[in-house]
Amino acid sequence: MAQHFDREEYNWRMRRLLDAMHDSELDAMLLFAQESMYWLTGYDTFGFCFFQTLVVKSDGTMNLLTRSADLRQARHTSVIENISIWTDRVNADPTMELKNLLDDMDLLGCRIGVEYDTHGLTGANCRKLDDQLQTFGDLVDASALVSGLRLIKSPAEIDCIKTAAKLADDALDAALPLVQPGASESAILAAMQGAVLAGGGDYPANEFIIGSGHDALLCRYKSGRRTLEESDQLTLEWAGVSAHYHVAMMRTIIIGKPSERHLELYDVCREALEEIELVLRPGHNFGDVFATHAKVMEERGLTRHRLNACGYALGARFTPSWMEREMFYSGNEQLIKADMSLFVHMIIMDSESDTAMTLGHTYLTTEEEPLKLSAHNLDLIVR
């Protein structure tokens, strides 16, 4: 078996899910999010790009419906015992086979929760699902149920997170000696990803972000590499990854002498991040974090240069994004509780002066002040 947690841990997670299903009056759940299946059972695959679902009944019975390519994957990586295969063929409709499976599981006429909000359920498959099951039972959007449970990390998960944090630091340590005039972004990126893999970590759920010069103002990965100049700016966003658990970091590094605008924007980023640390604890919610960020930016006249979110929860995630659905944006009433892994990023992109500045850190919440997961401080990095 290739599971990262013991059976007792999976049993604890199942009990939490069944309690939540009981509270929501659900007779069953259809899990389509790969991270939900992984969290509950250990099932580890990228086969969610095709139709598959894990059916969980209120009595704890599980049945995975997937393709033949993932049969051995599920047996090897998960605690799932019942696995059904739908057959690839012309005009195949796996939702019909799901309907038959649900009937066999005595779920006709029942209240069934569905994870709709996930990349594991495409729009085309969703239409087929709803058409097939509209008269079978009462379908309920339960997209937030498992993701909400996953926000609070167990001691075993925290161990994975701390390992991922060390790998994130290793990636930055590998990059910094290379950051100098004449250096290639390719070499820097290779060193960072190589450090994570060499340390026993995993591929990230999305690409590392790297951009210099004008591209330092971008917040997404794009193809194409550049060579650093004598006076330059380099934005990096990356994550250490262990057992799919992510710990993200973000920095804008200055090559040569920082401009006055760089220094000004850095001061604002640090001020905002340090003020957020005062509210990143129980008694506050995700909206409070964003409001703190927005207040500092507004006071410094930078509202038009900031983003409309300033971070998100982290955990075990799969392609195409390491971001959890719970984010720091205006009005989000999600409560902050102990044992959450939260990435906070300050991003200021001033297109008028072509100046980038970012500062991002992952924290583990406690009953009091949050724990910084990186050994690196928040000082501006100048090379």
C-alpha positions as CSV (number, residue, x, y, z in Angstrom):
1,M,0.0,0.0,0.0
2,A,1.1,3.6,-0.7
3,Q,-0.8,5.6,1.9
4,H,0.6,8.5,3.8
5,F,-1.6,8.1,6.9
6,D,-2.6,5.2,9.1
7,R,-6.1,3.6,9.2
8,E,-7.0,5.3,12.4
9,E,-6.5,8.7,10.8
10,Y,-8.8,7.8,7.9
11,N,-11.4,6.4,10.3
12,W,-11.3,9.8,12.2
13,R,-11.9,11.6,8.9
14,M,-14.8,9.4,8.0
15,R,-16.4,10.0,11.3
16,R,-16.2,13.7,10.8
17,L,-17.7,13.4,7.3
18,L,-20.6,11.2,8.5
19,D,-21.3,13.7,11.3
20,A,-21.4,16.5,8.8
21,M,-23.7,14.5,6.5
22,H,-26.0,13.8,9.4
23,D,-26.2,17.5,10.2
24,S,-27.0,18.3,6.6
25,E,-29.5,15.4,6.4
26,L,-27.7,13.7,3.6
27,D,-28.1,10.0,2.9
28,A,-25.1,9.9,0.6
29,M,-22.4,12.1,-0.9
30,L,-21.0,12.0,-4.5
31,L,-17.4,13.1,-4.1
32,F,-15.9,14.5,-7.4
33,A,-13.1,16.6,-6.0
34,Q,-9.8,14.6,-6.0
35,E,-8.6,16.3,-2.8
36,S,-11.8,15.1,-1.1
37,M,-11.2,11.5,-2.1
38,Y,-7.5,11.8,-1.2
39,W,-8.3,13.2,2.2
40,L,-11.0,10.6,3.0
41,T,-9.3,7.5,1.7
42,G,-5.7,8.2,0.4
43,Y,-6.8,7.7,-3.2
44,D,-4.0,9.4,-5.2
45,T,-4.4,9.9,-9.0
46,F,-4.8,12.5,-11.8
47,G,-7.5,10.3,-13.3
48,F,-10.1,12.9,-12.1
49,C,-9.6,14.5,-15.5
50,F,-12.1,11.8,-16.6
51,F,-15.4,11.0,-15.0
52,Q,-15.1,9.4,-11.6
53,T,-16.9,9.7,-8.3
54,L,-16.6,8.2,-4.8
55,V,-20.1,7.4,-3.4
56,V,-20.2,7.7,0.4
57,K,-23.3,6.5,2.2
58,S,-24.4,7.7,5.6
59,D,-23.5,4.3,7.1
60,G,-19.9,4.7,6.0
61,T,-20.2,2.4,2.9
62,M,-18.1,3.6,0.0
63,N,-17.9,2.7,-3.7
64,L,-15.6,4.2,-6.2
65,L,-16.8,4.5,-9.9
66,T,-13.8,5.0,-12.2
67,R,-12.1,3.9,-15.3
68,S,-10.0,0.7,-15.7
69,A,-6.8,2.7,-15.7
70,D,-7.4,3.7,-12.1
71,L,-8.4,0.3,-10.7
72,R,-4.9,-0.6,-9.5
73,Q,-4.2,3.0,-8.5
74,A,-7.2,3.0,-6.1
75,R,-6.2,-0.4,-4.7
76,H,-2.6,0.6,-4.2
77,T,-3.1,4.0,-2.7
78,S,-6.4,4.0,-0.9
79,V,-8.5,2.2,1.8
80,I,-11.4,1.9,-0.7
81,E,-12.6,-1.7,-1.0
82,N,-15.5,-1.5,-3.4
83,I,-14.4,-0.3,-6.9
84,S,-16.7,-0.3,-10.0
85,I,-15.4,0.3,-13.5
86,W,-17.3,2.1,-16.3
87,T,-16.2,1.1,-19.8
88,D,-14.6,3.4,-22.3
89,R,-16.5,3.1,-25.6
90,V,-18.2,5.2,-28.2
91,N,-21.0,7.3,-26.7
92,A,-20.2,6.0,-23.3
93,D,-22.3,7.6,-20.5
94,P,-20.8,6.8,-17.1
95,T,-23.6,8.7,-15.3
96,M,-26.0,5.9,-16.4
97,E,-23.7,3.4,-14.7
98,L,-23.6,5.7,-11.7
99,K,-27.4,5.6,-11.5
100,N,-27.4,1.8,-11.6
101,L,-24.7,1.8,-8.9
102,L,-26.7,4.1,-6.7
103,D,-29.7,1.9,-7.2
104,D,-27.7,-1.1,-6.1
105,M,-26.7,0.8,-3.0
106,D,-30.4,1.3,-2.2
107,L,-30.3,5.1,-2.6
108,L,-33.4,5.5,-4.8
109,G,-35.4,8.5,-3.6
110,C,-32.7,9.6,-1.1
111,R,-31.2,13.0,-0.4
112,I,-27.7,13.0,-2.1
113,G,-25.1,15.7,-1.7
114,V,-22.9,16.5,-4.8
115,E,-19.6,18.2,-5.1
116,Y,-20.4,20.4,-8.0
117,D,-17.7,23.1,-7.4
118,T,-14.6,21.2,-8.5
119,H,-12.5,20.7,-11.5
120,G,-13.2,17.0,-11.1
121,L,-16.7,17.5,-12.6
122,T,-16.8,19.1,-16.0
123,G,-19.7,21.1,-17.2
124,A,-20.5,18.4,-19.8
125,N,-20.5,15.6,-17.2
126,C,-22.5,17.8,-14.8
127,R,-25.3,18.1,-17.3
128,K,-25.3,14.4,-17.9
129,L,-25.3,13.8,-14.1
130,D,-28.3,16.1,-13.5
131,D,-30.2,14.7,-16.4
132,Q,-29.7,11.1,-15.3
133,L,-30.5,11.6,-11.6
134,Q,-33.2,14.3,-11.7
135,T,-35.9,11.8,-11.0
136,F,-33.8,9.4,-9.0
137,G,-33.4,11.3,-5.8
138,D,-33.0,14.8,-4.3
139,L,-29.7,16.2,-5.4
140,V,-28.1,18.9,-3.1
141,D,-25.1,21.1,-3.8
142,A,-22.7,20.0,-1.0
143,S,-19.6,21.4,-2.6
144,A,-18.4,23.1,0.7
145,L,-18.9,20.2,3.0
146,V,-15.6,18.3,2.7
147,S,-13.5,21.3,1.9
148,G,-14.8,22.9,5.2
149,L,-13.8,19.8,7.1
150,R,-10.3,19.9,5.5
151,L,-9.6,23.4,6.8
152,I,-8.8,22.0,10.2
153,K,-5.6,20.0,10.1
154,S,-4.9,16.9,12.2
155,P,-1.5,16.4,13.9
156,A,-0.5,14.0,11.1
157,E,-1.4,16.6,8.5
158,I,0.5,19.3,10.3
159,D,3.6,17.0,10.2
160,C,3.2,17.0,6.3
161,I,2.8,20.7,6.3
162,K,5.9,21.3,8.3
163,T,7.9,19.1,5.9
164,A,6.4,21.1,3.0
165,A,7.5,24.3,4.7
166,K,11.1,23.0,4.9
167,L,11.0,22.2,1.2
168,A,9.7,25.7,0.4
169,D,12.7,27.1,2.3
170,D,15.0,24.8,0.4
171,A,13.6,26.0,-2.9
172,L,14.4,29.6,-2.0
173,D,17.8,28.7,-0.7
174,A,18.6,27.0,-4.0
175,A,17.4,30.0,-6.0
176,L,19.1,32.9,-4.2
177,P,22.8,32.1,-5.3
178,L,21.6,32.1,-8.9
179,V,19.8,35.4,-8.8
180,Q,22.3,37.8,-10.3
181,P,22.7,39.8,-13.6
182,G,23.1,37.4,-16.5
183,A,21.2,34.6,-14.8
184,S,18.6,32.7,-16.6
185,E,15.1,32.3,-15.2
186,S,15.3,28.7,-16.5
187,A,18.2,27.9,-14.1
188,I,16.4,29.5,-11.2
189,L,13.2,27.7,-11.8
190,A,15.0,24.4,-12.3
191,A,16.9,24.8,-9.0
192,M,13.7,25.6,-7.1
193,Q,11.7,22.7,-8.4
194,G,14.7,20.4,-8.2
195,A,15.2,21.2,-4.5
196,V,11.6,20.2,-3.7
197,L,11.9,16.9,-5.6
198,A,15.3,16.1,-4.3
199,G,14.0,16.7,-0.8
200,G,11.4,14.0,-1.3
201,G,8.6,16.4,-2.2
202,D,6.0,16.3,-5.0
203,Y,5.1,18.3,-8.0
204,P,3.0,21.3,-7.1
205,A,-0.7,21.5,-8.0
206,N,0.1,24.4,-10.3
207,E,3.2,25.8,-11.8
208,F,5.7,27.9,-9.9
209,I,5.4,31.6,-10.9
210,I,8.5,33.3,-12.2
211,G,8.8,36.6,-14.0
212,S,11.3,39.4,-14.3
213,G,11.4,42.8,-15.8
214,H,7.9,43.7,-17.1
215,D,6.8,40.1,-16.4
216,A,7.5,40.6,-12.7
217,L,4.1,42.2,-12.5
218,L,2.3,39.0,-13.5
219,C,0.6,36.8,-11.0
220,R,0.4,33.7,-13.1
221,Y,2.8,31.3,-14.8
222,K,3.5,31.8,-18.5
223,S,5.9,30.0,-20.8
224,G,9.1,31.7,-22.0
225,R,12.3,32.5,-20.1
226,R,14.3,35.7,-19.7
227,T,17.8,36.6,-18.6
228,L,18.2,38.9,-15.6
229,E,19.7,42.4,-16.2
230,E,22.0,44.6,-14.1
231,S,19.0,46.4,-12.7
232,D,16.0,44.1,-12.5
233,Q,13.1,42.8,-10.5
234,L,12.2,39.1,-10.1
235,T,8.8,37.9,-8.7
236,L,8.6,34.3,-7.5
237,E,5.7,32.4,-6.1
238,W,6.3,28.7,-5.2
239,A,5.4,26.0,-2.8
240,G,7.0,23.2,-0.9
241,V,4.9,20.1,-1.3
242,S,4.8,16.9,0.8
243,A,2.2,14.2,0.3
244,H,0.3,16.8,-1.8
245,Y,0.3,19.3,1.2
246,H,1.4,22.7,0.0
247,V,3.2,25.5,1.8
248,A,3.4,28.6,-0.5
249,M,5.7,31.6,-0.4
250,M,6.0,34.7,-2.5
251,R,8.8,37.3,-2.9
252,T,9.8,40.0,-5.3
253,I,13.6,40.1,-5.4
254,I,15.5,43.2,-6.5
255,I,18.7,42.9,-8.6
256,G,20.9,45.9,-8.3
257,K,19.8,49.0,-6.4
258,P,16.1,49.1,-5.5
259,S,14.2,52.1,-6.7
260,E,12.4,54.4,-4.2
261,R,9.1,53.0,-5.5
262,H,10.3,49.5,-4.7
263,L,11.2,50.5,-1.2
264,E,7.9,52.3,-0.7
265,L,5.9,49.4,-1.9
266,Y,7.9,46.9,0.2
267,D,7.2,48.9,3.3
268,V,3.5,48.8,2.6
269,C,3.6,45.1,2.0
270,R,5.4,44.4,5.3
271,E,3.2,46.7,7.2
272,A,0.0,45.1,5.9
273,L,1.4,41.6,6.5
274,E,2.4,42.4,10.1
275,E,-1.0,43.9,10.8
276,I,-2.7,40.9,9.4
277,E,-0.8,38.7,11.8
278,L,-2.7,40.4,14.6
279,V,-6.1,39.2,13.2
280,L,-4.9,35.8,11.8
281,R,-6.3,34.1,14.9
282,P,-9.5,32.8,16.4
283,G,-12.1,35.5,17.0
284,H,-11.7,36.9,13.5
285,N,-12.8,35.7,10.0
286,F,-11.4,35.6,6.5
287,G,-13.1,38.9,5.7
288,D,-11.3,40.6,8.6
289,V,-7.9,39.6,7.0
290,F,-8.9,41.2,3.7
291,A,-10.2,44.3,5.4
292,T,-6.9,44.8,7.2
293,H,-5.0,44.4,3.9
294,A,-7.4,46.8,2.1
295,K,-7.2,49.4,4.9
296,V,-3.4,49.6,4.8
297,M,-3.4,49.8,1.0
298,E,-6.0,52.5,1.0
299,E,-4.2,54.6,3.7
300,R,-1.1,54.5,1.5
301,G,-3.0,55.4,-1.7
302,L,-2.5,52.0,-3.3
303,T,-6.0,50.8,-3.7
304,R,-5.9,50.7,-7.5
305,H,-2.6,48.7,-7.5
306,R,-3.7,45.9,-5.1
307,L,-5.8,42.8,-5.8
308,N,-9.3,41.9,-4.6
309,A,-8.1,38.9,-2.5
310,C,-5.0,38.6,-0.4
311,G,-4.6,34.9,0.2
312,Y,-6.3,31.6,0.9
313,A,-6.3,28.3,2.8
314,L,-3.8,25.6,1.8
315,G,-3.8,21.8,2.2
316,A,-3.5,18.7,0.0
317,R,-4.5,19.9,-3.5
318,F,-4.4,18.6,-7.0
319,T,-4.0,20.1,-10.5
320,P,-4.9,22.8,-11.6
321,S,-4.4,24.8,-8.5
322,W,-2.9,24.6,-5.0
323,M,-5.5,27.2,-3.8
324,E,-8.3,26.0,-1.5
325,R,-11.8,27.4,-2.2
326,E,-11.7,29.4,1.1
327,M,-10.1,32.8,0.3
328,F,-9.4,36.2,1.9
329,Y,-11.8,38.6,0.2
330,S,-14.3,41.2,1.2
331,G,-17.2,39.9,3.4
332,N,-16.0,36.3,3.7
333,E,-17.4,35.1,7.1
334,Q,-15.4,31.9,7.3
335,L,-14.1,31.8,10.8
336,I,-10.5,31.5,11.6
337,K,-9.8,28.5,13.9
338,A,-6.7,26.9,15.3
339,D,-4.8,24.4,13.1
340,M,-5.5,26.0,9.8
341,S,-2.8,26.4,7.2
342,L,-3.2,29.9,5.6
343,F,-1.2,31.6,2.9
344,V,-1.3,35.4,3.1
345,H,0.1,37.4,0.1
346,M,0.6,41.1,-0.3
347,I,0.8,41.9,-4.1
348,I,1.2,45.4,-5.4
349,M,1.6,45.8,-9.1
350,D,2.2,49.4,-10.3
351,S,1.9,49.3,-14.0
352,E,2.4,53.1,-14.3
353,S,5.9,52.9,-12.9
354,D,6.5,49.2,-14.0
355,T,7.2,48.3,-10.4
356,A,6.3,45.0,-8.8
357,M,6.4,44.1,-5.1
358,T,5.1,41.0,-3.4
359,L,5.5,39.4,0.0
360,G,3.8,36.1,0.9
361,H,4.0,33.7,3.8
362,T,2.2,30.6,5.0
363,Y,1.0,30.4,8.6
364,L,-0.3,27.7,10.9
365,T,-3.0,29.2,13.1
366,T,-3.0,28.5,16.9
367,E,-5.3,29.6,19.7
368,E,-3.1,32.7,20.0
369,E,-0.7,34.2,17.5
370,P,-0.1,32.4,14.2
371,L,3.0,30.3,13.6
372,K,5.2,31.4,10.7
373,L,6.1,28.2,8.7
374,S,9.2,29.6,7.0
375,A,12.6,30.0,8.6
376,H,13.2,33.0,6.3
377,N,12.3,36.4,7.6
378,L,10.3,39.0,5.7
379,D,13.2,41.4,4.8
380,L,13.4,42.7,1.3
381,I,15.8,40.5,-0.7
382,V,18.3,42.5,-2.8
383,R,21.0,40.8,-4.9
